[in-house]
C-alpha cells in the first residue's frame, strides 16, 4: 500500500493530474447546480453554511464565485503539495454530497 501511495504522490503523477482535473470539474458543476438551485428554490436550499453566508453577504454570483475560487485554490494547493489521495477523496465527497443530491432534486422537480 505504501508503494502505491508513493507512486501516486510523485510530482508527475497521472493519478494526481486526473484527480485535480476531476476536482475542478466537480467544483464547477457544484457551482452551476448551486446557482440554479438557489435561483429556483431560494437560499434556504443551500446546506453549506459557508456558502449560504457568503451568498447572503456578497450576493449569489459573487458569494458563490468566491467560495468556489477558495475551494479550487485549496484543491490546487493540495495538488501542488502532491497529496493527490486527499484531492481524490475530497472529489468523491463533493460528488456524493453535492452533485448527487442536486441532480436528484433537479430530476425530481418538474
C-alpha positions in Angstrom: 0.0 0.0 0.0 2.8 2.4 0.8 4.4 1.7 -2.6 1.2 2.5 -4.3 0.7 5.7 -2.3 4.3 6.8 -3.1 3.7 6.3 -6.8 0.5 8.4 -6.7 2.4 11.2 -4.8 5.0 11.5 -7.5 5.2 15.1 -9.0 4.3 13.9 -12.5 1.5 11.5 -11.3 -1.2 10.9 -13.9 -3.4 9.9 -10.9 -2.8 13.3 -9.3 -3.4 15.2 -12.6 -6.6 13.2 -13.1 -7.7 13.8 -9.5 -7.2 17.6 -9.6 -8.9 17.9 -13.0 -11.9 16.0 -11.8 -11.9 18.0 -8.6 -12.1 21.2 -10.7 -14.9 19.9 -12.8 -16.9 18.8 -9.8 -16.4 22.3 -8.2 -17.6 23.9 -11.4 -20.6 21.6 -11.6 -21.4 22.2 -8.0 -21.2 25.9 -8.6 -23.6 25.7 -11.5 -26.0 23.4 -9.6 -25.9 25.6 -6.6 -26.6 28.8 -8.6 -29.5 27.1 -10.3 -30.9 25.6 -7.1 -30.7 28.9 -5.2 -32.4 30.7 -8.2 -35.2 28.2 -8.3 -35.8 27.4 -4.6 -34.1 30.3 -2.7 -31.1 30.4 -0.4 -32.6 28.2 2.2 -32.0 25.2 -0.1 -28.2 25.6 0.3 -27.0 23.2 3.0 -23.4 24.5 3.3 -23.4 27.4 5.9 -20.2 28.8 4.5 -21.7 29.1 1.0 -25.0 30.5 2.3 -23.2 33.1 4.4 -21.1 34.2 1.5 -24.1 34.5 -0.7 -26.0 36.4 1.9 -23.1 38.8 2.3 -22.0 39.2 -1.3 -24.9 38.2 -3.4 -25.5 35.0 -5.4 -22.9 35.5 -8.1 -20.1 37.0 -6.1 -20.6 34.8 -3.0 -20.8 31.6 -5.0 -17.8 32.6 -7.2 -15.8 33.5 -4.1 -16.4 30.2 -2.3 -15.7 28.1 -5.4 -12.5 30.1 -6.1 -11.4 29.3 -2.5 -12.2 25.6 -2.9 -10.4 25.4 -6.2 -7.4 27.3 -4.8 -7.2 24.9 -1.8 -7.5 21.9 -4.2 -4.7 23.3 -6.3 -2.6 23.8 -3.1 -3.1 20.2 -2.2 -2.2 19.1 -5.7 1.0 21.2 -5.7 1.9 19.6 -2.3 1.4 16.2 -4.0 -1.3 15.0 -1.7 -3.3 13.6 -4.5 -5.1 11.0 -2.5 -6.7 13.8 -0.4 -7.8 15.6 -3.6 -9.3 12.3 -4.8 -11.2 11.7 -1.5 -12.5 15.3 -1.5 -13.7 14.9 -5.0 -15.6 11.8 -4.1 -17.1 13.5 -1.1 -18.2 16.5 -3.1 -19.6 14.2 -5.8 -21.6 12.2 -3.2 -22.8 15.0 -1.0 -23.3 17.8 -3.5 -23.6 16.6 -7.1 -25.8 13.6 -6.4 -28.3 15.5 -4.2 -28.5 18.4 -6.6 -29.0 16.0 -9.5 -31.8 14.2 -7.6 -33.5 17.5 -6.8 -33.4 18.7 -10.4 -34.7 15.3 -11.7 -37.5 15.2 -9.2 -38.6 18.8 -9.8 -41.0 19.2 -12.7 
